[in-house]
Amino acid sequence: MKRLTARPEFGPFVLLVAMIAVFWAVNPAFLSWRNISNVLAFTVELGLIALAMTLLMTAGEFDLSVGSLFGFCPVLMWTLYNTGATSIEVGFAISLVAAISVGLVSGLLVTQLKIPSFLVTLGMLLVVRGTALFVTSGFPQRTWKAEDLLLGQILVGNFNIAGLRIYMSLLWFVAAAVLLSYVLTRTRIGNWIQAAGGDAHAARARGVDVDLTKVKLFILSAVMAGFAGIVSSIRTAAANPNSGTGYELEVIAMVVIGGTALRGGRGTIVGTVLGIFILRSMRNGIVLIGVPGLAYNIFVGAIILGMMALHSWLERRQQNGDSP
């Protein structure tokens, strides 16, 4: 029991179970198949970004440009397609290449010029968002033929299981979570990521290419954000240059609530998955029980403070030898 309670995922798990129980008790519709389907549809899209952010934060860095990439990549893809410049598949590839370029530039600025990632990605946020707004003059792009396209079926096609509507994006999310969890906990690359965030100087002394590792993680973060934005644009039939505004802070909150250390060196994909469902279930649940949606940030802030206090207390217990 001591070993279980000492794990960073224990607190988020208990909170998620308690929250679901409260929402269900107040409004049984919270656990209806229709509501669960709605929660899963949007949750996994934002969750894709959070999974990549977990690895980046474990390495001791942040990426504030993910929200702008969430809006920019689908706008770029649909602009290329609607103007007849490319097929939808080529537009999709070009959009992801653009995301790779953004991640590469951010990573190089952080690692080579030693500029804090907070400042670099804040600047990139403005550049990317501004580009999306300039290219589109602030207007959404036409996407209403998305469901007829093969790419749309691959990314967000849906099917029913016993009344539960499942989108393909959920399968993409599960695959990404399993793969990144394995990478972080079972591979040499995962050890490098944790070492880079824990003590970069010691990691370099042991032969870890800290800079290259971080650059790759910035690229991964950018690609996942762009991919998530494209998935969302196809599902909702909307590619708005303002999409994703504020997502960067919500994603970081998901990762922190899940137990990943802000200062780096410790990360957990399982915890992040719990953090994702905590915040998205809360947004849905407070509306169902009659709490104004504008109060959402109050609950998020309270949870962040509470979970940070809990993680700090558990760390002190471990350091004092009270738990194995």
Backbone hydrogen bonds in HBPLUS format (Angstrom, degrees):
<---DONOR---> <-ACCEPTOR-->    atom                        ^
c    i                          cat <-CA-CA->   ^        H-A-AA   ^      H-
h    n   atom  resd res      DA  || num        DHA   H-A  angle D-A-AA Bond
n    s   type  num  typ     dist DA aas  dist angle  dist       angle   num
A0005-THR N   A0001-MET O   2.92 MM   4  6.14 169.5  1.93 157.4 159.0     1
A0006-ALA N   A0002-LYS O   3.05 MM   4  6.08 133.9  2.27 138.7 150.0     2
A0007-ARG N   A0004-LEU O   3.19 MM   3  5.57 155.3  2.25 108.5 115.6     3
A0010-PHE N   A0007-ARG O   3.12 MM   3  5.59 160.5  2.16 114.8 120.6     4
A0013-PHE N   A0009-GLU O   3.07 MM   4  6.14 154.1  2.14 147.5 155.0     5
A0014-VAL N   A0010-PHE O   3.04 MM   4  6.30 164.9  2.06 157.6 160.7     6
A0015-LEU N   A0011-GLY O   3.00 MM   4  6.19 163.1  2.03 154.3 159.4     7
A0016-LEU N   A0012-PRO O   2.90 MM   4  6.04 159.4  1.94 147.9 153.1     8
A0017-VAL N   A0013-PHE O   3.03 MM   4  6.26 168.0  2.05 153.7 156.5     9
A0018-ALA N   A0014-VAL O   2.97 MM   4  6.11 166.6  1.98 151.7 155.8    10
A0019-MET N   A0015-LEU O   2.87 MM   4  5.97 158.7  1.92 149.3 155.5    11
A0020-ILE N   A0016-LEU O   2.96 MM   4  6.14 164.0  1.99 152.0 155.9    12
A0021-ALA N   A0017-VAL O   3.01 MM   4  6.19 159.7  2.05 148.3 154.1    13
A0022-VAL N   A0018-ALA O   3.01 MM   4  6.24 156.2  2.06 148.6 154.4    14
A0023-PHE N   A0019-MET O   2.99 MM   4  6.21 174.8  2.00 157.4 158.5    15
A0024-TRP N   A0020-ILE O   2.92 MM   4  5.98 161.0  1.96 150.1 155.9    16
A0025-ALA N   A0021-ALA O   2.96 MM   4  6.04 150.6  2.05 140.8 148.9    17
A0026-VAL N   A0022-VAL O   3.03 MM   4  6.26 155.1  2.09 151.9 158.0    18
A0027-ASN N   A0023-PHE O   2.86 MM   4  5.94 161.9  1.90 148.9 154.7    19
A0030-PHE N   A0027-ASN O   2.95 MM   3  5.91 171.6  1.96 132.3 134.9    20
A0031-LEU N   A0028-PRO O   3.31 MM   3  6.13 152.0  2.39 120.4 123.5    21
A0032-SER N   A0029-ALA O   3.08 MM   3  4.97 162.9  2.11 109.5 109.1    22
A0036-ILE N   A0032-SER O   2.96 MM   4  6.19 166.7  1.98 160.1 164.0    23
A0037-SER N   A0033-TRP O   2.95 MM   4  6.10 155.8  2.01 146.4 152.9    24
A0038-ASN N   A0034-ARG O   3.08 MM   4  6.35 155.2  2.14 144.5 150.9    25
A0039-VAL N   A0035-ASN O   2.94 MM   4  6.20 159.3  1.98 153.2 158.5    26
A0040-LEU N   A0036-ILE O   2.95 MM   4  6.13 166.9  1.97 152.9 156.2    27
A0041-ALA N   A0037-SER O   3.05 MM   4  6.15 153.4  2.12 146.5 153.3    28
A0043-THR N   A0039-VAL O   2.98 MM   4  5.89 155.8  2.04 152.3 159.9    29
A0044-VAL N   A0040-LEU O   3.27 MM   4  6.05 174.1  2.28 145.6 145.8    30
A0046-LEU N   A0042-PHE O   3.35 MM   4  6.69 167.2  2.37 160.1 161.1    31
A0047-GLY N   A0043-THR O   2.81 MM   4  5.89 144.7  1.94 143.4 155.3    32
A0048-LEU N   A0044-VAL O   2.99 MM   4  6.10 136.7  2.18 139.0 145.6    33
A0049-ILE N   A0046-LEU O   3.20 MM   3  5.58 127.1  2.49 103.8 115.4    34
A0050-ALA N   A0046-LEU O   3.29 MM   4  6.67 155.8  2.35 143.3 150.1    35
A0051-LEU N   A0047-GLY O   2.98 MM   4  6.24 148.7  2.08 153.9 160.7    36
A0053-MET N   A0049-ILE O   2.95 MM   4  6.17 157.3  2.00 150.9 158.3    37
A0054-THR N   A0050-ALA O   2.94 MM   4  6.10 138.7  2.12 141.7 151.0    38
A0056-LEU N   A0052-ALA O   3.18 MM   4  6.52 161.7  2.21 149.8 155.1    39
A0057-MET N   A0053-MET O   2.81 MM   4  5.94 164.4  1.83 154.4 158.1    40
A0058-THR N   A0054-THR O   2.92 MM   4  6.02 145.8  2.04 141.5 151.4    41
A0059-ALA N   A0055-LEU O   3.13 MM   4  6.39 138.8  2.31 138.5 148.5    42
A0059-ALA N   A0056-LEU O   3.12 MM   3  5.13 127.1  2.42  93.3 106.9    43
A0061-GLU N   A0056-LEU O   3.10 MM   5  5.59 165.6  2.12 140.7 140.1    44
A0060-GLY N   A0057-MET O   2.92 MM   3  4.83 156.1  1.97 100.6 107.2    45
A0265-GLY N   A0058-THR O   2.71 MM 207  5.15 175.8  1.71 141.5 140.4    46
A0069-LEU N   A0065-SER O   3.08 MM   4  6.33 155.5  2.14 154.0 161.3    47
A0070-PHE N   A0066-VAL O   2.94 MM   4  6.09 143.9  2.08 142.5 152.3    48
A0071-GLY N   A0068-SER O   3.18 MM   3  5.23 129.4  2.45  94.3 106.7    49
A0072-PHE N   A0068-SER O   2.80 MM   4  5.99 153.1  1.87 146.7 155.6    50
A0073-CYS N   A0069-LEU O   3.10 MM   4  5.78 169.7  2.11 143.1 145.4    51
A0076-LEU N   A0072-PHE O   2.89 MM   4  6.15 158.0  1.94 159.7 166.1    52
A0077-MET N   A0073-CYS O   2.97 MM   4  6.18 165.1  2.00 152.2 156.2    53
A0078-TRP N   A0074-PRO O   2.92 MM   4  6.04 173.0  1.92 155.1 156.6    54
A0079-THR N   A0075-VAL O   2.94 MM   4  5.93 147.6  2.05 141.6 150.9    55
A0080-LEU N   A0076-LEU O   3.08 MM   4  6.23 163.4  2.11 151.0 154.4    56
A0081-TYR N   A0077-MET O   3.06 MM   4  6.29 153.4  2.13 143.8 151.6    57
A0082-ASN N   A0078-TRP O   2.80 MM   4  5.76 167.8  1.81 147.1 151.1    58
A0083-THR N   A0079-THR O   3.15 MM   4  6.07 149.1  2.25 141.2 148.0    59
A0085-ALA N   A0080-LEU O   2.99 MM   5  5.17 127.1  2.28 157.8 167.9    60
A0086-THR N   A0080-LEU O   3.31 MM   6  5.71 151.9  2.39 128.5 127.8    61
A0084-GLY N   A0081-TYR O   3.11 MM   3  5.23 155.3  2.17 103.9 111.5    62
A0091-GLY N   A0087-SER O   2.95 MM   4  6.13 159.2  1.99 148.5 154.9    63
A0092-PHE N   A0088-ILE O   2.88 MM   4  6.02 147.3  1.98 140.5 149.2    64
A0093-ALA N   A0089-GLU O   3.04 MM   4  6.34 157.6  2.09 144.6 149.7    65
A0094-ILE N   A0090-VAL O   2.86 MM   4  6.11 161.2  1.90 152.8 158.1    66
A0095-SER N   A0091-GLY O   2.97 MM   4  6.08 154.4  2.03 143.4 150.3    67
A0096-LEU N   A0092-PHE O   3.13 MM   4  6.43 155.4  2.19 147.1 153.0    68
A0097-VAL N   A0093-ALA O   2.93 MM   4  6.20 150.4  2.02 147.1 156.1    69
A0098-ALA N   A0094-ILE O   2.88 MM   4  6.15 150.8  1.96 146.8 154.7    70
A0099-ALA N   A0095-SER O   3.00 MM   4  6.34 148.4  2.11 141.1 149.7    71
A0100-ILE N   A0096-LEU O   2.86 MM   4  6.16 153.1  1.94 145.4 152.9    72
A0101-SER N   A0097-VAL O   2.94 MM   4  6.23 153.7  2.01 146.8 153.5    73
A0102-VAL N   A0098-ALA O   3.03 MM   4  6.35 154.5  2.10 146.6 152.9    74
A0103-GLY N   A0099-ALA O   2.94 MM   4  6.22 166.1  1.96 154.7 158.1    75
A0104-LEU N   A0100-ILE O   2.82 MM   4  6.00 154.4  1.88 149.4 157.1    76
A0105-VAL N   A0101-SER O   2.96 MM   4  6.15 165.6  1.98 150.6 153.7    77
A0106-SER N   A0102-VAL O   3.00 MM   4  6.20 166.5  2.02 151.4 155.5    78
A0107-GLY N   A0103-GLY O   2.90 MM   4  6.02 162.7  1.93 146.6 151.9    79
A0108-LEU N   A0104-LEU O   2.92 MM   4  6.12 159.5  1.97 152.0 157.2    80
A0109-LEU N   A0105-VAL O   2.97 MM   4  6.12 160.8  2.01 152.0 157.1    81
A0110-VAL N   A0106-SER O   3.04 MM   4  6.24 153.0  2.12 148.1 155.3    82
A0111-THR N   A0107-GLY O   2.93 MM   4  6.05 166.1  1.95 150.7 154.8    83
A0112-GLN N   A0108-LEU O   2.79 MM   4  5.41 158.5  1.84 142.1 149.2    84
A0113-LEU N   A0109-LEU O   3.30 MM   4  5.21 139.2  2.47 110.3 121.7    85
A0119-LEU N   A0116-PRO O   3.06 MM   3  5.59 123.0  2.39 111.0 122.7    86
A0120-VAL N   A0116-PRO O   3.09 MM   4  6.41 167.2  2.11 156.0 159.9    87
A0121-THR N   A0117-SER O   2.95 MM   4  5.84 170.2  1.96 147.1 150.4    88
A0122-LEU N   A0118-PHE O   3.09 MM   4  6.00 137.4  2.27 130.8 142.4    89
A0123-GLY N   A0119-LEU O   3.02 MM   4  6.20 161.2  2.06 147.9 151.9    90
A0124-MET N   A0120-VAL O   2.94 MM   4  6.25 153.7  2.01 144.0 152.3    91
A0125-LEU N   A0121-THR O   2.82 MM   4  5.88 146.1  1.94 135.4 144.1    92
A0126-LEU N   A0122-LEU O   3.28 MM   4  6.62 155.6  2.34 145.5 149.6    93
A0127-VAL N   A0123-GLY O   3.06 MM   4  6.36 157.6  2.11 148.9 155.4    94
A0128-VAL N   A0124-MET O   2.89 MM   4  5.97 175.2  1.89 157.6 158.9    95
A0129-ARG N   A0125-LEU O   2.96 MM   4  5.98 165.6  1.98 148.6 153.4    96
A0130-GLY N   A0126-LEU O   2.87 MM   4  5.73 155.4  1.93 138.1 146.2    97
A0131-THR N   A0127-VAL O   2.93 MM   4  6.08 149.7  2.02 142.5 150.7    98
A0132-ALA N   A0128-VAL O   3.05 MM   4  6.33 161.2  2.08 151.0 155.2    99
A0133-LEU N   A0129-ARG O   3.03 MM   4  6.29 160.4  2.07 152.1 157.2   100
A0134-PHE N   A0130-GLY O   2.88 MM   4  6.01 155.0  1.94 146.0 153.4   101
A0135-VAL N   A0131-THR O   2.91 MM   4  6.03 169.7  1.92 155.8 158.2   102
A0136-THR N   A0132-ALA O   3.26 MM   4  6.27 156.4  2.32 140.9 146.7   103
A0137-SER N   A0133-LEU O   2.82 MM   4  5.45 114.9  2.25 136.3 150.6   104
A0138-GLY N   A0133-LEU O   3.01 MM   5  4.64 123.3  2.34 129.9 137.9   105
A0139-PHE N   A0136-THR O   3.09 MM   3  5.43 170.6  2.10 113.0 115.8   106
A0141-GLN N   A0239-ALA O   2.95 MM  98  5.28 158.7  1.99 140.7 145.7   107
A0146-ALA N   A0143-THR O   3.01 MM   3  5.62 154.7  2.08 131.7 132.2   108
A0148-ASP N   A0145-LYS O   3.17 MM   3  5.66 146.4  2.29 111.8 120.9   109
A0149-LEU N   A0146-ALA O   3.09 MM   3  5.51 163.5  2.11 115.2 120.4   110
A0152-GLY N   A0149-LEU O   3.10 MM   3  5.17 120.1  2.48  95.7 110.2   111
A0153-GLN N   A0149-LEU O   3.18 MM   4  6.60 150.2  2.28 146.7 154.4   112
A0154-ILE N   A0150-LEU O   2.99 MM   4  6.29 154.8  2.05 152.8 160.0   113
A0155-LEU N   A0151-LEU O   3.00 MM   4  6.17 156.3  2.06 149.3 155.0   114
A0156-VAL N   A0152-GLY O   2.83 MM   4  5.69 163.9  1.86 148.6 154.2   115
A0157-GLY N   A0153-GLN O   2.97 MM   4  4.04 135.1  2.18 113.1 113.7   116
A0168-MET N   A0157-GLY O   2.68 MM  11  5.32 138.7  1.85 154.7 169.0   117
A0159-PHE N   A0166-ILE O   2.92 MM   7  5.43 149.8  2.01 147.4 156.8   118
A0166-ILE N   A0159-PHE O   2.80 MM   7  5.43 175.7  1.80 173.0 171.5   119
A0161-ILE N   A0164-LEU O   2.88 MM   3  5.06 156.5  1.93 136.9 144.2   120
A0164-LEU N   A0161-ILE O   2.91 MM   3  5.06 163.5  1.94 113.2 118.1   121
A0170-LEU N   A0167-TYR O   3.00 MM   3  5.67 149.6  2.10 115.5 122.8   122
A0171-LEU N   A0168-MET O   2.95 MM   3  5.23 121.2  2.30 103.3 117.8   123
A0172-TRP N   A0168-MET O   3.06 MM   4  6.50 153.0  2.14 150.8 159.0   124
A0173-PHE N   A0169-SER O   2.92 MM   4  6.14 151.4  2.01 142.3 150.1   125
A0174-VAL N   A0170-LEU O   2.91 MM   4  6.19 162.7  1.94 151.1 155.1   126
A0175-ALA N   A0171-LEU O   2.97 MM   4  6.11 164.6  1.99 147.5 151.9   127
A0176-ALA N   A0172-TRP O   2.97 MM   4  6.13 157.6  2.02 144.9 151.1   128
A0177-ALA N   A0173-PHE O   2.87 MM   4  6.08 159.5  1.91 153.5 159.2   129
A0178-VAL N   A0174-VAL O   2.97 MM   4  6.16 165.2  1.99 153.9 157.3   130
A0179-LEU N   A0175-ALA O   3.00 MM   4  6.09 166.8  2.02 148.6 152.8   131
A0180-LEU N   A0176-ALA O   2.90 MM   4  5.95 171.5  1.91 152.1 155.0   132
A0181-SER N   A0177-ALA O   2.96 MM   4  5.90 150.2  2.06 140.2 148.8   133
A0182-TYR N   A0178-VAL O   3.03 MM   4  6.19 155.6  2.10 144.5 150.9   134
A0183-VAL N   A0179-LEU O   2.94 MM   4  6.22 159.2  1.98 149.2 155.4   135
A0184-LEU N   A0180-LEU O   2.93 MM   4  6.02 161.4  1.96 145.2 149.8   136
A0185-THR N   A0181-SER O   3.06 MM   4  6.11 153.3  2.13 145.6 152.0   137
A0186-ARG N   A0182-TYR O   2.78 MM   4  5.25 148.7  1.87 147.7 152.9   138
A0191-ASN N   A0187-THR O   3.24 MM   4  6.67 149.6  2.34 141.3 149.1   139
A0191-ASN N   A0188-ARG O   3.07 MM   3  5.04 115.9  2.49  93.8 109.4   140
A0192-TRP N   A0188-ARG O   2.93 MM   4  6.30 151.4  2.01 150.0 158.3   141
A0193-ILE N   A0189-ILE O   2.91 MM   4  6.23 155.3  1.97 151.2 157.7   142
A0194-GLN N   A0190-GLY O   3.07 MM   4  6.33 164.9  2.10 150.7 153.6   143
A0195-ALA N   A0191-ASN O   2.86 MM   4  5.98 153.2  1.93 144.5 153.0   144
A0196-ALA N   A0192-TRP O   2.79 MM   4  5.93 154.6  1.86 149.7 156.2   145
A0197-GLY N   A0193-ILE O   3.22 MM   4  6.47 147.7  2.33 141.8 149.4   146
A0198-GLY N   A0194-GLN O   2.85 MM   4  5.93 144.3  1.97 142.5 153.2   147
A0199-ASP N   A0195-ALA O   3.02 MM   4  5.87 168.1  2.04 148.9 151.2   148
A0203-ALA N   A0199-ASP O   2.94 MM   4  6.15 154.7  2.01 152.1 160.3   149
A0204-ARG N   A0200-ALA O   2.94 MM   4  6.17 156.4  1.99 148.2 153.4   150
A0205-ALA N   A0201-HIS O   3.05 MM   4  6.30 152.8  2.13 143.4 151.1   151
A0206-ARG N   A0202-ALA O   3.12 MM   4  6.39 131.1  2.37 138.0 150.1   152
A0206-ARG N   A0203-ALA O   3.12 MM   3  5.16 134.1  2.34  95.5 108.1   153
A0208-VAL N   A0203-ALA O   2.95 MM   5  5.30 159.3  1.99 150.9 144.6   154
A0207-GLY N   A0204-ARG O   2.99 MM   3  5.09 162.9  2.02 108.2 112.0   155
A0210-VAL N   A0208-VAL O   3.01 MM   2  5.56 121.3  2.37 108.3  91.9   156
A0213-THR N   A0209-ASP O   3.04 MM   4  6.21 160.4  2.08 152.5 158.7   157
A0214-LYS N   A0210-VAL O   3.01 MM   4  6.24 159.1  2.05 152.8 157.6   158
A0215-VAL N   A0211-ASP O   2.96 MM   4  6.21 158.6  2.01 151.7 157.9   159
A0216-LYS N   A0212-LEU O   3.03 MM   4  6.23 164.3  2.05 152.2 155.6   160
A0217-LEU N   A0213-THR O   3.15 MM   4  6.40 147.5  2.26 140.6 149.5   161
A0218-PHE N   A0214-LYS O   2.95 MM   4  6.26 150.4  2.03 150.8 158.5   162
A0219-ILE N   A0215-VAL O   3.05 MM   4  6.35 156.3  2.10 149.7 156.1   163
A0220-LEU N   A0216-LYS O   2.92 MM   4  6.19 157.6  1.97 145.1 151.4   164
A0221-SER N   A0217-LEU O   2.91 MM   4  6.07 160.8  1.94 146.8 151.7   165
A0222-ALA N   A0218-PHE O   3.03 MM   4  6.24 159.9  2.07 146.9 151.8   166
A0223-VAL N   A0219-ILE O   2.93 MM   4  6.13 164.2  1.96 155.5 159.8   167
A0224-MET N   A0220-LEU O   2.97 MM   4  6.08 165.7  1.99 153.2 157.1   168
A0225-ALA N   A0221-SER O   3.09 MM   4  6.22 152.1  2.17 142.3 149.8   169
A0226-GLY N   A0222-ALA O   2.99 MM   4  6.22 162.3  2.02 150.5 155.0   170
A0227-PHE N   A0223-VAL O   2.83 MM   4  5.99 163.1  1.86 152.9 158.1   171
A0228-ALA N   A0224-MET O   2.91 MM   4  5.97 160.3  1.95 142.9 148.5   172
A0229-GLY N   A0225-ALA O   3.02 MM   4  6.21 154.0  2.09 144.5 151.4   173
A0230-ILE N   A0226-GLY O   3.03 MM   4  6.30 155.0  2.09 148.8 155.0   174
A0231-VAL N   A0227-PHE O   2.98 MM   4  6.25 163.8  2.01 153.9 158.2   175
A0232-SER N   A0228-ALA O   2.95 MM   4  6.15 161.0  1.99 148.0 153.3   176
A0233-SER N   A0229-GLY O   2.92 MM   4  6.14 152.5  2.00 145.2 152.7   177
A0234-ILE N   A0230-ILE O   3.10 MM   4  6.35 151.9  2.18 150.4 156.6   178
A0235-ARG N   A0231-VAL O   3.06 MM   4  6.28 162.8  2.09 151.8 156.7   179
A0236-THR N   A0232-SER O   2.96 MM   4  6.02 165.2  1.98 153.6 157.2   180
A0237-ALA N   A0233-SER O   2.91 MM   4  5.39 116.9  2.32 127.3 140.0   181
A0238-ALA N   A0233-SER O   3.14 MM   5  4.92 143.0  2.28 127.1 137.2   182
A0243-SER N   A0240-ASN O   2.93 MM   3  5.30 167.2  1.95 118.2 122.0   183
A0247-TYR N   A0244-GLY O   3.00 MM   3  5.24 165.7  2.03 127.8 130.0   184
A0251-VAL N   A0247-TYR O   2.81 MM   4  5.96 160.0  1.85 160.5 165.2   185
A0252-ILE N   A0248-GLU O   3.13 MM   4  6.31 160.7  2.17 141.0 146.1   186
A0253-ALA N   A0249-LEU O   2.96 MM   4  6.15 151.8  2.04 141.5 149.6   187
A0254-MET N   A0250-GLU O   2.98 MM   4  6.28 150.7  2.07 144.9 152.2   188
A0255-VAL N   A0251-VAL O   3.06 MM   4  6.40 158.8  2.11 152.2 157.2   189
A0256-VAL N   A0252-ILE O   2.92 MM   4  6.13 163.4  1.95 153.2 157.7   190
A0257-ILE N   A0253-ALA O   2.89 MM   4  5.95 168.0  1.91 152.5 156.2   191
A0258-GLY N   A0254-MET O   3.08 MM   4  6.18 144.7  2.20 137.8 147.2   192
A0260-THR N   A0255-VAL O   3.33 MM   5  5.92 162.5  2.37 156.2 151.0   193
A0259-GLY N   A0256-VAL O   3.05 MM   3  5.37 154.2  2.12 107.6 115.5   194
A0261-ALA N   A0266-ARG O   2.95 MM   5  5.44 152.9  2.02 142.3 150.9   195
A0264-GLY N   A0261-ALA O   3.14 MM   3  5.22 157.3  2.19 103.6 110.6   196
A0272-THR N   A0268-THR O   3.06 MM   4  6.31 151.7  2.14 139.8 147.8   197
A0273-VAL N   A0269-ILE O   2.91 MM   4  6.22 157.7  1.96 153.5 158.8   198
A0274-LEU N   A0270-VAL O   3.11 MM   4  6.45 154.8  2.18 145.8 152.4   199
A0275-GLY N   A0271-GLY O   2.83 MM   4  6.14 155.0  1.89 148.2 156.0   200
A0276-ILE N   A0272-THR O   2.76 MM   4  6.02 151.9  1.84 153.5 161.1   201
A0277-PHE N   A0273-VAL O   3.14 MM   4  6.43 164.7  2.17 148.8 151.2   202
A0278-ILE N   A0274-LEU O   2.87 MM   4  6.07 143.5  2.00 146.1 157.4   203
A0279-LEU N   A0275-GLY O   3.17 MM   4  6.36 170.8  2.17 152.9 152.5   204
A0280-ARG N   A0276-ILE O   3.05 MM   4  6.22 170.3  2.06 155.3 158.5   205
A0281-SER N   A0277-PHE O   2.95 MM   4  5.55 152.3  2.03 130.4 138.9   206
A0282-MET N   A0278-ILE O   2.98 MM   4  6.01 146.4  2.10 137.6 147.4   207
A0283-ARG N   A0279-LEU O   3.01 MM   4  6.23 160.1  2.05 146.8 151.3   208
A0284-ASN N   A0280-ARG O   3.20 MM   4  6.39 156.3  2.26 141.2 147.1   209
A0285-GLY N   A0281-SER O   2.70 MM   4  5.78 160.0  1.74 148.8 155.7   210
A0286-ILE N   A0282-MET O   2.95 MM   4  5.91 173.0  1.96 156.4 156.5   211
A0288-LEU N   A0284-ASN O   3.26 MM   4  6.54 156.4  2.32 145.1 151.7   212
A0289-ILE N   A0285-GLY O   3.02 MM   4  6.29 145.1  2.15 151.9 160.6   213
A0291-VAL N   A0286-ILE O   2.73 MM   5  5.07 140.2  1.89 170.1 167.3   214
A0290-GLY N   A0287-VAL O   3.15 MM   3  5.19 159.3  2.19 103.2 109.2   215
A0295-ALA N   A0292-PRO O   2.97 MM   3  5.72 165.8  1.99 121.9 126.6   216
A0296-TYR N   A0293-GLY O   3.07 MM   3  5.52 163.1  2.10 117.8 120.2   217
A0298-ILE N   A0295-ALA O   3.04 MM   3  5.40 132.6  2.27 107.6 120.4   218
A0300-VAL N   A0296-TYR O   3.02 MM   4  6.35 159.9  2.06 152.9 159.4   219
A0301-GLY N   A0297-ASN O   2.93 MM   4  6.01 168.1  1.94 146.7 149.6   220
A0302-ALA N   A0298-ILE O   3.06 MM   4  6.25 157.7  2.11 145.2 151.5   221
A0303-ILE N   A0299-PHE O   2.93 MM   4  6.13 157.9  1.98 150.9 156.6   222
A0304-ILE N   A0300-VAL O   2.92 MM   4  6.18 161.9  1.96 155.0 159.9   223
A0305-LEU N   A0301-GLY O   3.06 MM   4  6.26 168.3  2.08 150.2 153.1   224
A0306-GLY N   A0302-ALA O   2.94 MM   4  6.09 161.3  1.98 146.4 152.2   225
A0307-MET N   A0303-ILE O   2.80 MM   4  5.91 167.8  1.81 156.4 159.4   226
A0308-MET N   A0304-ILE O   2.91 MM   4  5.99 158.5  1.96 149.9 156.1   227
A0309-ALA N   A0305-LEU O   3.05 MM   4  6.18 154.6  2.11 143.6 150.4   228
A0310-LEU N   A0306-GLY O   2.96 MM   4  6.22 153.8  2.03 144.4 152.0   229
A0311-HIS N   A0307-MET O   2.87 MM   4  6.07 167.8  1.88 152.9 155.6   230
A0312-SER N   A0308-MET O   2.97 MM   4  6.06 155.9  2.03 143.5 150.4   231
A0313-TRP N   A0309-ALA O   2.98 MM   4  6.17 154.7  2.05 145.3 151.9   232
A0314-LEU N   A0310-LEU O   2.96 MM   4  6.24 158.4  2.01 153.9 159.5   233
A0315-GLU N   A0311-HIS O   2.98 MM   4  6.17 153.8  2.05 145.4 152.4   234
A0316-ARG N   A0312-SER O   3.04 MM   4  6.29 155.0  2.10 146.4 152.8   235
A0317-ARG N   A0313-TRP O   3.03 MM   4  6.30 151.0  2.12 144.2 152.1   236
A0318-GLN N   A0314-LEU O   3.04 MM   4  6.33 156.6  2.10 146.8 152.5   237
A0319-GLN N   A0315-GLU O   2.94 MM   4  6.19 161.5  1.98 151.0 156.0   238
A0320-ASN N   A0316-ARG O   2.95 MM   4  6.07 142.3  2.09 141.7 151.4   239
A0322-ASP N   A0317-ARG O   2.88 MM   5  5.17 154.9  1.94 159.2 154.8   240
A0321-GLY N   A0318-GLN O   3.07 MM   3  5.09 153.3  2.15  99.8 108.1   241
